[in-house]
């Protein structure tokens, strides 16, 4: 049984379907990114997860973001690491429960969901193939101390960010290409003239990228 609540869109294939798992942002839920599902290729088995921590009055989070007068804004990295493990365990659960191809798993994250998608891919690279990283950044504090390039050589990343993002500064995202290049990881990085959201052109580009790497 899964520790995470989720919703699904079945694949048109009876077996070996590519699997796409969605991880929403801070304060949202599993229905947010699921609105993309109808626009994505029908052969994908799509699963949208709900983050484990319930917020008040509504919404969910993968980890706490605290606002402290002394520390400023800071993330609970221990909670984040626990959620990374939960997502990794969910991938195993999904591959054992549904008729999907365990060698063709894509993570699609937004904001906090992207931060965790990066961490899952770089901590458990054997579990994933593609990562669509929307409006997030790489938090090195929740990654392994050492990443072996040969372990991550098969990964493909589509990374995008709004150039006027008021929630996660674009300067944080701009560090991503150099990080991935240092590990010789195949990646695309794009910026769009929007805030903390997904522009229509961004969605069009990620769909074209997914067609190439699915």
trRosetta pair geometry for C-beta under 8 A, 3 or more apart (Angstrom, degrees):
i j d omega theta_ij theta_ji phi_ij phi_ji
2 5 7.7 149 107 -76 117 22
2 6 6.6 -36 120 8 162 115
2 90 6.0 52 -141 -122 108 88
2 93 5.1 131 -90 142 85 160
2 94 8.0 43 -89 -59 126 73
3 52 7.3 -2 136 -103 99 123
3 86 5.9 -104 83 -143 126 102
3 89 7.0 29 21 98 119 133
3 90 7.4 -108 47 -73 83 92
4 49 5.1 -4 151 -153 138 106
4 50 6.4 171 -179 58 86 68
4 51 8.0 -31 -140 -119 111 16
4 52 6.3 -84 -105 -72 84 89
4 86 6.0 111 -51 163 116 114
4 87 7.8 40 -34 -89 159 53
4 90 5.4 -23 29 -89 130 135
5 30 6.8 -118 111 -28 92 144
5 49 7.5 119 81 -162 51 57
5 50 4.2 -10 75 39 99 127
6 30 6.1 173 -133 -129 45 147
6 47 5.2 12 172 -177 136 98
6 48 6.2 159 -158 78 80 45
6 49 5.0 -35 -98 -102 100 53
6 50 6.5 -152 -78 3 46 79
6 90 7.7 126 -47 -160 143 132
7 30 5.3 134 11 138 102 132
7 31 7.3 42 22 -80 150 63
7 34 6.1 6 80 -104 124 152
7 47 7.4 162 81 -153 38 55
7 48 5.3 -11 58 56 87 98
8 45 7.1 -20 -161 -178 107 84
8 46 6.7 145 -159 85 55 59
8 47 5.2 -19 -102 -101 80 72
8 48 7.7 -170 -79 18 33 71
8 98 7.9 176 -137 -88 146 147
9 34 7.6 149 -30 -156 113 94
9 37 4.5 143 -14 179 155 137
9 38 7.8 -151 -126 -67 156 55
9 44 7.9 39 89 101 107 86
9 45 7.4 173 85 -160 62 42
9 46 4.2 9 48 55 103 108
10 45 6.5 -25 -152 -121 37 80
11 17 3.5 -148 -22 -134 178 151
11 18 7.7 144 -112 48 137 56
11 42 7.2 116 -158 151 53 59
11 43 5.6 25 -162 -176 102 39
11 44 6.1 -140 -105 106 94 17
11 45 4.1 -56 -38 -63 108 74
11 99 7.6 -121 49 80 127 93
11 100 7.4 138 -16 -94 145 83
12 17 8.0 140 49 -114 49 119
12 42 4.3 47 -24 134 126 105
12 43 5.4 -65 47 -89 99 52
13 16 6.5 -78 146 72 140 66
13 17 4.3 167 64 -84 118 89
13 43 5.2 47 -24 -149 111 84
13 45 8.0 -85 53 -44 97 92
13 99 7.5 -142 112 111 88 112
14 99 6.4 -38 153 122 44 158
15 99 4.5 -87 -112 176 54 119
16 99 7.0 -43 -11 157 34 83
16 100 7.2 56 -150 -171 19 24
16 101 4.4 45 -162 -67 68 99
16 104 7.9 62 178 30 77 130
17 43 6.1 -166 -141 168 86 71
17 44 6.7 121 170 -145 102 21
17 45 4.4 96 112 -24 134 103
17 98 7.4 -58 52 142 119 109
17 99 6.1 76 6 102 101 78
17 100 4.9 -59 68 -111 82 67
17 101 6.5 -160 70 -4 27 85
18 43 6.3 60 27 119 97 97
18 44 5.3 -48 84 -108 95 71
18 45 7.1 -178 87 22 42 76
18 100 7.1 25 169 -157 7 93
18 101 5.9 -27 -88 43 46 115
18 104 4.3 -79 -117 130 82 122
18 105 7.7 -178 -169 -83 68 29
18 106 6.8 34 164 -4 108 108
18 214 5.5 -69 -57 -169 177 93
19 44 7.2 120 -122 -162 15 77
19 45 5.0 -26 -108 68 68 103
19 47 7.1 -3 -169 8 96 109
19 91 8.0 132 112 -144 143 78
19 94 6.2 127 -158 132 147 129
19 95 7.0 -103 -17 -82 163 77
19 98 7.3 124 -101 84 118 128
19 100 4.1 47 -58 -170 112 146
19 101 6.9 -160 -9 54 90 63
19 102 7.9 14 10 -98 134 35
19 104 6.7 128 21 98 72 72
19 105 4.9 -15 72 -114 107 72
19 106 7.0 -180 95 28 54 69
20 40 6.9 -91 55 155 166 157
20 44 4.7 8 1 -174 118 129
20 45 7.1 166 25 80 69 50
20 46 5.0 -19 71 -108 102 72
20 47 7.3 168 88 27 52 65
20 105 7.9 162 -85 -163 32 50
20 106 4.5 -15 -110 70 77 108
20 107 7.9 166 -158 -88 58 16
20 108 6.0 23 -179 -8 102 116
21 46 8.0 165 -85 -158 29 50
21 47 5.1 -16 -112 71 73 98
21 48 7.7 156 -164 -91 51 29
21 49 6.5 30 -178 -23 97 110
21 87 7.5 140 133 -162 144 98
21 90 7.2 130 -144 114 149 118
21 91 6.8 -99 -21 -92 159 81
21 94 6.9 -163 -81 -2 121 170
21 105 7.0 6 -1 -173 109 96
21 106 7.2 172 24 88 66 55
21 107 5.5 -26 69 -110 95 63
21 108 7.1 173 84 25 42 74
22 30 7.5 114 90 -151 111 69
22 33 4.1 -169 -175 98 134 136
22 34 6.5 -177 62 -68 160 62
22 36 7.5 156 -102 49 141 120
22 46 7.0 29 -18 -175 110 93
22 47 7.0 -166 20 96 78 48
22 48 4.1 -17 61 -113 121 75
22 49 6.5 -173 82 16 61 73
22 108 5.0 -27 -104 74 69 100
22 109 7.5 151 -162 -86 50 42
22 113 7.4 7 167 177 60 151
23 33 7.7 33 56 10 24 156
23 49 5.7 -4 -100 52 64 117
23 51 7.6 79 -163 -73 80 89
23 62 7.2 34 -178 -73 111 137
23 87 6.7 -7 -90 -112 133 136
23 107 6.5 4 -2 -171 116 98
23 108 7.2 169 22 86 71 48
23 109 4.2 -16 66 -107 106 89
23 110 7.4 -174 92 25 64 61
23 112 8.0 -113 142 103 102 69
23 113 3.2 167 117 -157 87 106
23 114 7.5 173 85 -48 111 34
23 116 5.8 -122 160 74 156 118
23 117 5.6 -178 40 -57 139 100
24 28 4.2 -123 160 92 127 120
24 29 6.3 28 59 91 168 8
24 30 6.5 -136 -18 -90 132 31
24 32 4.6 98 -127 51 125 128
24 33 5.4 -153 -88 -8 79 107
24 48 7.2 54 -41 -175 101 99
24 49 7.4 -149 4 77 85 70
24 50 7.6 -2 25 -117 125 43
24 51 6.6 -108 64 -25 94 103
24 60 7.5 78 78 71 124 104
24 109 8.0 -125 -45 -147 9 63
24 110 6.1 -15 -147 51 42 106
24 112 7.9 16 115 66 52 94
24 113 5.1 146 70 -48 13 141
25 28 5.1 66 63 8 72 128
25 32 7.1 -97 28 118 83 162
25 110 4.6 -69 -44 106 102 93
25 111 3.3 43 -120 55 118 127
25 112 5.0 113 -150 26 57 86
25 113 5.5 -89 -69 1 47 99
25 114 7.9 -1 -90 0 87 87
25 135 7.6 -21 -87 92 135 120
26 59 7.8 47 153 161 49 127
26 61 5.1 24 -138 -118 75 92
26 62 7.3 -87 -86 21 70 83
26 65 6.2 3 -137 -2 154 131
26 111 6.1 -100 8 127 84 128
26 112 4.2 98 -44 -17 86 140
27 55 5.9 -48 -112 46 63 163
27 59 3.9 -5 -168 175 52 154
27 60 7.4 146 -126 49 11 33
27 61 6.5 21 -48 -72 48 89
28 32 4.3 1 174 -40 131 153
28 59 5.9 -1 -47 -141 14 97
28 60 6.9 -53 78 49 40 78
28 110 7.9 4 34 82 158 122
29 32 6.1 134 61 -19 50 97
29 50 5.5 -3 -159 -123 77 97
29 51 7.8 -116 -115 22 47 84
29 59 6.4 -134 -44 -130 87 48
29 60 5.4 91 -96 13 72 112
30 33 7.9 -67 -166 43 40 86
30 34 6.2 45 149 -32 69 126
30 48 4.4 126 -171 122 86 100
30 49 6.0 -137 -105 108 103 16
30 50 4.2 -64 -38 -64 108 81
31 34 5.3 -71 -146 38 35 123
31 35 7.3 54 161 -40 67 86
31 48 7.3 116 -76 119 21 149
32 35 7.0 -61 168 3 28 103
32 48 7.9 178 52 -173 64 134
32 110 7.4 -113 123 49 125 144
33 36 5.6 -30 177 12 66 115
33 48 5.8 178 75 -128 95 118
33 108 6.6 164 177 113 143 111
33 110 6.0 -179 -78 -5 117 124
33 113 7.6 -96 -34 77 145 169
34 37 5.2 -12 -170 -17 61 120
34 46 7.6 133 -131 138 74 122
34 48 4.2 -80 -71 -24 99 164
35 38 7.6 -43 -178 18 43 99
36 39 5.7 -76 -170 47 56 108
36 40 6.1 52 141 -33 88 111
36 108 7.6 -116 79 139 153 154
36 203 7.1 -152 -124 -139 109 117
37 40 5.9 -63 -150 27 34 111
37 46 4.8 168 -127 104 106 161
37 48 7.3 -90 -57 -39 123 121
39 203 7.3 16 117 167 152 124
39 207 7.0 -79 140 -92 102 136
40 44 5.6 -41 132 43 116 143
40 46 6.5 111 72 -75 139 138
40 207 7.0 -146 -109 -116 66 95
40 210 7.2 -38 -143 110 99 161
41 44 5.4 99 78 -10 84 102
41 210 7.3 -158 0 124 114 118
41 211 7.2 132 -50 -94 130 76
41 214 6.7 7 38 -109 153 173
43 214 7.8 112 78 159 118 138
44 106 7.8 -45 -134 38 125 127
44 214 7.4 -89 -72 -141 104 130
45 94 8.0 163 118 175 129 114
45 98 5.7 148 -176 144 160 145
45 99 7.8 157 -61 69 147 63
45 100 5.0 -98 36 -88 144 114
47 94 5.9 -114 -5 -119 164 140
49 87 7.2 -115 -10 -111 177 87
49 90 6.6 43 -100 162 134 169
50 60 5.6 79 179 34 84 171
51 60 4.1 162 62 135 95 109
51 61 5.4 -121 123 107 147 11
51 62 4.4 -101 -136 -66 123 60
51 83 7.0 -5 -148 -135 89 134
51 112 7.7 14 -90 107 151 127
51 113 7.7 -120 -67 -81 112 90
52 60 7.3 131 43 -173 15 116
52 62 7.2 68 26 -127 80 45
52 83 6.4 -157 20 -105 116 93
52 86 6.3 -79 -36 -164 137 175
53 60 6.2 136 75 -166 52 72
53 61 4.6 -38 76 67 112 83
53 62 7.1 155 21 -110 105 3
53 63 7.0 104 6 -99 145 21
53 64 6.9 -103 148 -58 167 74
53 79 7.1 11 -45 -172 144 133
54 59 7.9 133 -161 90 52 44
54 60 5.8 -40 -104 -105 44 80
55 58 6.8 12 86 102 88 21
55 59 4.4 -22 57 83 123 89
55 60 6.1 -165 3 -91 92 22
55 61 5.6 82 -51 -16 114 103
61 64 6.4 88 116 -84 147 39
61 65 7.3 -136 -151 0 142 87
61 112 6.8 -36 -152 128 75 169
62 79 7.5 139 133 135 57 98
62 80 6.6 57 126 -118 100 65
62 83 4.3 107 -175 -174 90 168
62 112 5.2 178 28 145 117 116
62 113 6.7 149 -34 -83 140 56
62 115 7.9 177 75 71 145 104
62 116 5.3 -103 173 -45 161 146
63 75 6.1 61 108 -176 123 94
63 76 4.8 -151 173 70 104 93
63 77 7.4 59 172 -96 159 17
63 79 3.6 143 -132 103 94 109
63 80 4.0 -52 -32 -65 160 69
63 82 7.7 131 -91 49 103 93
63 83 5.8 -121 -48 -2 92 136
63 112 7.3 -163 38 -166 80 124
64 75 7.4 151 90 -157 55 51
64 76 4.1 50 54 -2 92 132
64 79 5.7 86 11 31 81 162
65 73 6.6 5 175 -172 99 94
65 74 7.5 173 -157 88 60 30
65 75 5.6 -27 -106 -101 72 69
65 76 7.5 -120 -70 2 32 82
65 112 7.8 -116 -42 -92 123 129
66 71 7.5 33 100 80 110 129
66 73 7.3 164 85 -151 48 47
66 74 5.6 -18 61 64 93 80
66 75 7.7 168 18 -94 77 18
66 76 6.9 84 -16 -47 107 91
67 72 7.7 -48 -148 169 57 36
67 73 5.6 -15 -105 -99 70 72
68 71 4.1 32 77 43 128 96
68 72 6.6 -9 66 32 75 17
68 73 7.8 162 26 -82 69 24
68 74 6.5 -20 21 18 115 110
71 74 4.9 -38 140 -17 124 135
75 80 6.3 33 153 -41 117 135
75 139 7.0 -56 65 -134 157 152
76 79 4.1 37 113 18 116 116
76 80 6.5 158 95 -20 63 85
77 80 5.1 -50 -146 36 40 119
77 81 6.3 44 155 -23 68 99
77 139 7.3 -161 -114 151 100 131
77 141 5.0 -74 -120 126 148 116
77 142 5.3 -154 -157 -72 93 93
78 81 5.8 -48 -149 32 32 110
78 82 6.7 35 149 -19 62 103
79 82 5.6 -54 -153 35 35 114
79 83 6.5 33 151 -18 67 105
80 83 5.7 -56 -151 37 33 110
80 84 6.5 41 148 -25 65 100
80 115 7.3 -56 -149 124 128 118
80 116 6.7 -147 -163 -90 86 92
80 119 7.2 112 155 0 104 172
80 139 7.1 -40 159 89 161 151
80 142 4.8 -75 113 -102 123 149
81 84 5.4 -44 -150 28 36 118
81 85 6.7 37 151 -17 63 101
81 119 7.8 -122 -105 169 55 146
81 142 5.3 -158 -72 -146 78 95
82 85 5.8 -54 -157 35 34 112
82 86 6.5 38 146 -22 65 105
83 86 5.2 -47 -145 33 39 117
83 87 6.5 40 155 -19 67 100
83 116 5.7 -64 115 -122 114 139
84 87 6.0 -55 -153 34 29 108
84 88 6.5 29 150 -18 63 108
84 116 5.7 -156 -85 -153 72 87
84 119 4.6 -79 -108 118 130 121
84 120 5.4 -168 -153 -74 81 71
84 123 6.0 55 164 39 133 154
84 124 8.0 161 163 -2 95 111
84 142 6.4 163 -36 163 143 117
85 88 5.6 -56 -148 38 33 113
85 89 6.2 32 154 -18 67 106
86 89 5.8 -56 -148 38 29 110
86 90 6.3 33 151 -24 64 105
87 90 5.4 -51 -148 33 33 114
87 91 6.7 42 151 -26 64 96
87 107 7.7 52 170 -120 132 130
87 116 6.2 128 -14 153 153 119
87 117 7.8 -121 164 -91 163 53
87 120 5.0 -72 98 -91 128 140
88 91 5.8 -44 -156 23 34 114
88 92 7.2 31 148 -12 61 100
88 120 5.7 -176 -65 -141 84 97
88 123 7.2 -84 -68 96 140 110
88 124 4.5 119 -123 -7 125 165
88 127 5.9 153 -144 15 80 171
89 92 5.7 -53 -159 36 39 112
89 93 6.4 41 145 -21 68 106
90 93 5.2 -52 -146 37 38 116
90 94 6.1 38 155 -21 70 103
91 94 5.9 -54 -146 36 28 108
91 95 6.3 23 157 -15 63 109
91 105 5.9 57 -149 -165 115 160
91 120 7.8 135 -29 -179 135 131
91 124 7.6 167 41 118 147 141
91 127 4.7 86 108 176 155 123
91 128 7.1 -88 -125 -65 155 84
92 95 5.9 -59 -145 40 28 107
92 96 6.2 18 158 -12 64 113
92 127 7.3 -68 -54 -127 76 122
93 96 6.0 -69 -151 43 26 105
93 97 5.9 13 159 -15 67 120
94 97 5.8 -65 -137 42 28 106
94 98 5.8 -20 -178 22 69 112
94 100 6.6 -2 141 33 92 147
95 98 7.4 -61 -111 54 18 78
95 100 5.8 -99 -116 75 60 107
95 102 4.1 66 -152 -98 138 97
95 105 7.3 -59 -70 -74 115 128
100 104 7.7 -135 170 70 87 89
100 105 7.7 73 146 -87 128 84
101 104 4.1 26 95 30 121 107
101 105 7.8 -153 94 -48 71 66
102 105 6.8 -10 -162 -38 39 113
103 129 6.8 70 161 -60 53 127
104 129 5.6 -30 -130 11 39 153
104 214 7.3 62 -173 -175 120 58
105 127 6.4 -45 64 151 151 65
105 128 4.9 -95 91 -118 105 57
105 129 5.7 130 51 9 56 88
105 130 7.7 -167 100 36 42 72
106 128 7.3 98 -106 -160 20 95
106 129 6.5 -50 -72 67 63 89
106 130 4.0 -16 -111 73 91 106
106 131 7.2 -178 -159 -78 65 28
106 132 6.6 35 174 -8 109 99
106 210 7.1 45 -135 -130 164 104
106 214 7.5 -43 -44 -110 139 75
107 117 4.2 171 133 -142 130 108
107 120 6.3 135 -77 74 165 134
107 121 6.6 -133 30 -55 138 105
107 128 5.7 -27 -15 -132 107 142
107 130 7.4 -173 29 97 59 59
107 131 5.0 -5 62 -118 98 74
107 132 7.0 -160 98 32 53 68
108 117 7.4 -98 109 -108 3 156
108 131 7.9 166 -81 -163 37 45
108 132 4.2 0 -115 60 77 117
108 134 7.4 26 -177 -4 78 111
109 112 7.9 -113 179 94 113 39
109 113 3.5 -163 -154 126 89 84
109 114 3.7 166 108 -76 112 46
109 115 7.4 -137 145 21 146 42
109 116 6.4 180 -123 60 151 80
109 117 3.6 -151 -14 -16 137 133
109 118 7.8 -99 48 -17 149 70
109 131 7.6 -13 12 -168 103 89
109 132 7.1 164 25 87 57 67
109 133 6.0 2 60 -119 100 56
109 134 6.6 -167 95 34 53 78
109 136 6.2 -2 113 -17 114 152
110 113 5.1 34 46 52 52 119
110 114 5.9 12 -133 -33 7 99
110 134 4.6 -25 -106 80 70 113
110 135 5.8 22 -162 52 72 109
110 136 7.2 169 -179 -41 23 106
110 198 7.2 -76 -115 -45 122 116
111 114 5.9 118 34 15 12 104
111 115 7.4 -26 144 -9 41 97
111 134 7.4 -31 -25 100 54 80
111 135 5.1 -19 -68 106 67 106
111 136 5.6 153 -137 -78 13 87
111 167 7.0 -19 -126 113 120 138
111 168 6.6 175 -133 -16 78 134
111 196 6.9 47 -87 -172 118 109
112 115 5.5 -45 -150 29 39 116
112 116 6.7 33 153 -11 65 104
112 136 7.2 175 -56 -112 11 113
113 116 5.9 -57 -150 42 33 108
113 117 6.2 39 150 -26 66 106
113 136 7.3 -121 72 -67 52 141
114 117 5.3 -51 -142 34 34 114
114 118 6.5 41 156 -20 65 98
114 133 4.4 100 -154 -157 108 73
114 134 5.7 -148 -72 53 131 49
114 135 6.4 164 -2 72 151 54
114 136 2.5 -169 90 -2 125 147
114 137 7.6 75 110 3 115 31
115 118 6.1 -51 -158 31 28 112
115 119 6.7 22 148 -14 61 109
115 136 4.8 -146 -46 -168 65 122
115 137 6.4 7 -95 59 90 56
115 138 7.6 156 -134 -112 65 21
115 139 5.2 37 -163 -6 110 115
115 142 7.7 72 157 46 98 141
116 119 5.4 -57 -148 40 38 112
116 120 6.1 42 154 -23 71 102
116 142 8.0 -51 -106 117 59 151
117 120 5.7 -47 -142 33 31 111
117 121 6.4 29 158 -16 63 108
117 131 5.3 146 152 -151 111 108
117 132 7.8 -48 156 63 161 48
117 133 5.9 -165 86 -97 126 84
117 136 7.4 120 40 59 103 163
118 121 6.1 -65 -153 39 26 108
118 122 6.1 3 161 -2 66 116
118 131 6.9 107 -86 174 49 153
118 133 6.1 53 -61 -112 94 136
118 136 6.8 -160 -17 118 120 128
118 137 7.8 -49 -8 124 161 26
118 138 4.9 -143 167 -106 155 74
118 139 7.4 132 79 23 130 70
118 143 7.9 -56 130 -79 96 110
119 122 6.1 -66 -138 48 27 99
119 123 5.6 15 165 -10 67 119
119 139 6.9 -24 -63 59 116 94
119 142 4.9 -27 -115 112 142 110
119 143 5.9 -134 -124 -81 79 69
120 123 6.1 -67 -135 45 22 101
120 124 5.7 -38 -176 43 64 104
120 127 7.2 -77 166 76 98 126
120 128 6.6 85 123 -22 102 143
121 124 7.4 -68 -111 65 13 65
121 125 6.0 47 175 -103 57 67
121 128 5.1 -78 -108 68 80 142
121 131 4.9 -49 -60 -61 154 140
121 152 7.5 82 149 -134 87 106
121 155 5.8 98 180 -132 118 141
121 157 7.7 129 129 -84 168 102
122 125 6.6 21 -119 -64 23 96
122 138 7.9 58 -11 -141 155 113
122 143 5.4 -22 108 -134 131 110
122 144 7.1 -148 135 20 89 93
122 147 5.7 -41 -173 -113 98 140
122 152 6.5 7 -120 -102 64 139
123 143 6.5 -149 -64 -141 91 57
123 144 5.7 141 -113 -29 75 99
124 127 4.4 8 138 12 110 122
124 128 7.2 88 101 -1 86 97
125 128 6.7 -85 -151 51 40 85
125 151 5.1 125 51 145 141 89
125 152 4.6 -125 -110 -96 155 69
125 154 7.4 130 163 52 110 94
125 155 6.0 -86 -147 -53 106 120
126 151 7.4 -62 -49 -167 83 92
128 131 6.6 54 148 -62 140 90
128 155 7.0 40 102 -114 95 98
129 154 6.6 -63 -131 136 70 105
129 155 7.0 -179 -169 -117 30 52
129 156 6.8 8 151 24 70 96
129 213 7.7 176 135 158 105 106
130 155 7.5 149 -95 -161 28 63
130 156 4.9 -23 -110 70 76 100
130 157 7.7 163 -161 -84 57 32
130 158 7.5 16 -176 0 100 96
130 210 7.2 111 155 -119 158 74
130 213 5.3 128 -96 123 132 130
130 214 7.6 -47 -14 -90 158 49
131 155 6.7 7 1 -172 108 109
131 156 7.3 174 26 89 67 52
131 157 4.9 -15 68 -111 102 75
131 158 7.3 -169 96 32 55 63
132 157 8.0 160 -87 -160 27 53
132 158 4.9 -7 -117 63 69 108
132 206 5.5 73 -146 -157 126 123
132 209 7.6 140 -104 90 101 127
132 210 7.1 -18 -70 -73 131 107
133 136 5.4 -99 -178 52 92 111
133 157 6.1 -4 3 -165 119 101
133 158 6.8 171 26 86 70 52
133 159 4.5 -11 69 -109 113 74
133 160 7.3 157 88 23 64 59
133 176 7.6 180 103 -144 148 154
134 160 5.6 -8 -118 63 65 97
134 161 7.9 157 -168 -80 44 48
134 198 5.7 -15 -164 -87 141 108
134 202 7.3 97 -128 159 108 131
134 206 7.5 -29 -74 -76 109 153
135 160 7.2 -19 -40 98 59 75
135 161 5.7 121 -102 -121 47 63
135 162 6.3 15 -103 0 102 93
135 165 6.3 162 -141 -116 96 140
135 167 7.7 40 173 69 116 116
135 168 6.2 129 171 46 76 128
135 173 7.7 -68 -139 -80 30 141
135 196 5.7 103 -161 -153 140 66
135 197 7.1 65 -66 -22 153 10
135 198 7.3 -107 -21 -66 120 73
136 161 7.9 -130 30 -91 33 97
136 168 6.6 -16 -121 129 31 175
136 173 7.2 114 86 -98 31 100
137 168 6.1 -167 -14 179 110 128
137 172 4.0 -50 -89 140 160 105
137 173 5.1 -114 -88 -80 90 56
137 175 7.0 52 -157 51 109 104
137 176 6.6 -134 -140 -60 63 105
138 143 7.3 12 179 -45 97 135
138 175 6.9 -116 43 98 104 103
138 176 5.7 136 -11 -106 110 79
138 179 5.4 -125 45 94 161 170
139 142 5.0 35 102 19 110 104
139 143 7.3 166 95 -23 59 91
140 143 5.3 -57 -150 26 47 120
143 147 6.9 -37 168 -52 119 119
144 147 5.8 128 70 -71 109 73
147 151 7.0 -127 -177 62 70 118
147 152 6.2 10 169 -17 112 137
147 183 6.1 -27 109 -110 124 133
148 151 4.3 79 76 -2 98 111
148 152 7.3 151 83 -1 56 88
149 152 6.3 -78 -149 49 35 93
149 153 6.3 62 154 -65 71 90
149 183 5.0 -175 -109 -161 83 67
149 184 5.4 55 -162 35 124 109
150 153 5.7 -21 -145 -19 34 122
152 155 5.1 -30 -176 5 77 125
152 183 5.6 -5 80 160 135 130
152 185 5.6 -41 134 -87 110 113
153 184 6.5 -5 -114 101 82 107
153 185 7.4 -137 -117 -98 31 62
155 185 5.3 -17 76 -148 107 110
155 186 7.0 -177 96 45 56 83
156 185 8.0 -179 -97 174 26 85
156 186 4.9 -29 -110 91 71 113
156 187 7.2 164 -165 -86 47 48
156 213 4.8 -150 103 -144 163 151
157 180 6.1 -109 36 -120 147 153
157 185 6.4 45 0 139 116 118
157 186 7.1 160 22 98 71 59
157 187 3.9 -7 64 -115 104 95
157 188 7.1 -163 100 32 65 59
158 187 7.5 -180 -76 -157 26 65
158 188 5.1 -3 -120 58 65 107
158 190 8.0 -12 -173 13 80 107
158 205 7.7 171 -168 127 127 92
158 206 5.5 133 133 -124 149 82
158 209 4.6 110 -92 123 140 160
158 210 7.5 -70 -8 -55 154 72
159 173 7.0 170 164 -170 113 102
159 176 5.2 -159 178 127 165 154
159 177 7.6 -155 63 -64 143 72
159 180 7.9 -163 -17 -20 143 150
159 187 6.2 12 1 -175 112 113
159 188 6.7 178 31 88 69 55
159 189 4.6 -16 75 -107 109 73
159 190 7.3 156 90 23 58 62
160 189 7.4 165 -82 -159 43 47
160 190 4.8 -16 -109 69 89 89
160 191 7.0 162 -159 -90 66 29
160 192 6.5 24 -179 -7 112 106
160 198 7.7 76 99 -125 132 80
160 202 5.2 137 157 -146 158 111
160 205 7.3 126 -82 84 142 129
160 206 7.0 -92 -8 -64 140 109
161 165 6.1 -69 178 -23 91 141
161 168 7.5 -103 -141 97 113 108
161 170 5.3 141 132 -125 130 81
161 173 3.9 116 -59 111 159 173
161 174 7.9 -101 51 -50 153 61
161 190 7.9 169 26 92 61 50
161 191 5.5 -28 71 -111 80 78
161 192 7.6 178 90 26 34 74
162 165 4.1 124 71 -61 99 87
162 170 6.9 -114 90 -79 50 107
162 191 7.2 90 -154 -162 11 77
162 192 5.8 -47 -108 73 58 82
162 193 7.5 32 -158 161 75 10
162 194 4.1 -87 -125 85 114 71
162 195 5.1 47 140 135 158 7
162 196 6.1 -127 32 -73 141 28
162 197 6.4 54 -57 43 142 59
162 199 7.3 130 -99 -29 92 105
163 170 5.4 26 -137 -87 40 161
163 191 4.7 78 -66 166 93 120
163 192 6.7 -152 -9 80 90 28
163 193 5.4 -28 39 -103 120 48
163 194 7.4 93 29 35 71 41
164 170 7.6 -13 -52 -30 17 128
164 193 6.7 35 0 -166 108 57
164 194 6.8 -135 49 122 92 15
164 195 5.4 -52 98 -85 86 62
165 168 5.4 -28 140 66 136 65
165 169 6.6 171 85 -119 100 17
165 170 5.4 134 29 -55 106 80
165 173 7.7 78 27 -7 150 133
165 194 7.8 40 -71 104 70 64
165 195 5.6 113 -111 -171 41 49
165 196 4.9 87 -147 -74 86 70
166 195 5.4 -17 3 -151 94 111
166 196 6.1 -90 46 -21 69 107
167 195 7.6 85 -1 166 91 93
167 196 4.0 35 16 -81 120 152
168 172 5.8 -91 173 57 88 136
168 173 6.9 86 129 -42 111 102
168 196 6.7 109 21 -111 81 109
169 172 5.1 103 72 -6 82 97
169 173 7.8 -158 104 2 51 84
170 173 5.4 -55 -156 40 48 111
170 174 6.2 60 145 -34 73 100
170 191 6.5 52 -151 -127 129 126
171 174 5.4 -44 -145 24 35 120
171 175 7.6 45 155 -27 57 93
172 175 6.4 -50 -173 15 36 111
173 176 5.7 -24 -175 -9 55 119
173 189 7.8 158 154 -158 96 113
173 191 7.8 134 102 -92 133 97
174 177 7.5 -38 -175 16 47 100
175 178 6.1 -65 -168 44 53 108
175 179 6.1 54 142 -26 80 111
176 179 5.6 -63 -150 36 33 113
176 180 6.2 21 162 -12 71 109
176 187 7.6 -144 142 165 101 154
176 189 6.0 157 87 -107 114 130
177 180 6.0 -63 -147 42 30 104
177 181 5.9 32 157 -23 68 110
177 187 6.6 -170 -119 98 67 132
177 189 4.7 -85 -67 -9 107 153
178 181 5.6 -52 -139 37 30 114
178 182 6.4 38 157 -27 62 102
179 182 6.0 -54 -158 26 26 113
179 183 7.3 5 151 0 59 107
180 183 6.0 -68 -157 46 37 101
180 185 4.3 -89 -169 65 89 112
180 187 4.5 34 130 -11 158 151
181 184 7.2 32 -172 -79 38 33
181 185 7.5 -95 -66 43 22 72
181 187 7.7 -100 -57 38 65 121
188 209 6.2 -128 35 -115 151 138
190 202 7.1 173 102 -119 124 80
190 205 6.2 -40 47 131 170 161
192 199 4.2 -142 153 19 149 140
192 201 6.1 166 -123 74 127 108
192 202 4.9 -81 -29 -59 155 108
193 199 7.5 70 56 -79 55 155
194 197 5.5 -88 148 65 129 92
194 198 7.8 68 88 175 156 3
194 199 4.5 -177 -22 -61 143 106
194 202 7.6 -84 24 -20 137 134
198 202 5.0 -135 -166 89 72 132
198 203 5.6 79 152 -57 115 93
199 202 4.3 103 56 -2 78 106
199 203 7.3 -148 93 -4 44 82
200 203 5.8 -55 -151 35 34 109
200 204 6.4 36 151 -20 66 105
201 204 5.4 -51 -147 36 35 115
201 205 6.2 36 154 -20 67 105
202 205 5.8 -57 -149 36 28 110
202 206 6.4 23 156 -16 65 106
203 206 5.9 -54 -144 37 31 107
203 207 6.4 35 155 -21 64 106
204 207 5.9 -57 -153 34 28 112
204 208 6.6 27 152 -17 64 106
205 208 5.7 -54 -149 36 33 111
205 209 6.3 34 152 -19 66 106
206 209 5.4 -51 -146 38 35 114
206 210 6.2 39 153 -22 66 104
207 210 5.7 -53 -146 35 30 112
207 211 6.5 38 151 -23 62 102
208 211 5.6 -49 -153 29 32 116
208 212 6.8 32 149 -20 62 104
209 212 5.7 -57 -158 33 35 113
209 213 6.4 -3 159 8 70 112
210 213 6.3 -73 -137 53 30 88
210 214 5.5 47 165 -52 71 104
211 214 6.3 -32 -127 5 20 116
